[in-house]
């Protein structure tokens, strides 16, 4: 996805220029970036916590 590309390269290239070249609105990119963690990542964290608590018991 374009937003992921921008995020992965924001330390290399200016965000403003990438948005312009890729024809993406900066506001849209920053909105996407500020969204909460995806459901998949939330489930992965929950599984990780459960495994850790099981090991510590």
N, C-alpha and C positions, 0 to 999 in steps of 0.2 A: 504494500500500500504506500501511497505517496507520503502520508503523514509519518509513517514509520521510517521511511528513507530520510526525511527531514530530521527527525529526532536523532537518528543514528549518525547523522553528519553535521549536527549543529555546532560541534566544536571545531569542525574543519572549515565550513562555509557559513557566511552570515544567513540567518533565517530569512531575512527580508529578500535577499537575492534568490534563494532557493524557491521561496514562494512565488516570486515573480516569474522565474524561469519555468517552473512547473505549473504555473497558472492556478495557484491555490491562494485563497485569501488568508492573510496573516491571522485575522480574527478567527477564522474557522480552524486553523492549525492550533492556535493557543487554546481554543475551546476544547478541541479533541485532546490536547495534551493535559488539560486540567481535569478531565473526566476521571471518575473513580476507577479503581482497579477492576479489571474484567472478572466476570463470574468464574472463569476457568482458573485464574490466579487466586481468587478467593478460596475456591475449593482446594487448590493445591496447598495453600497455607494452612487450611483447616486440617488436611490430612497430615501435614508435617507436624503440626502441633499435637495431634492425637498420637502419632508415632513417638514423638519425643516424650510425651507424658507416659505412654505405655512403657517405654524403656526405663524411665526414671522410677517406676513403681517397683 
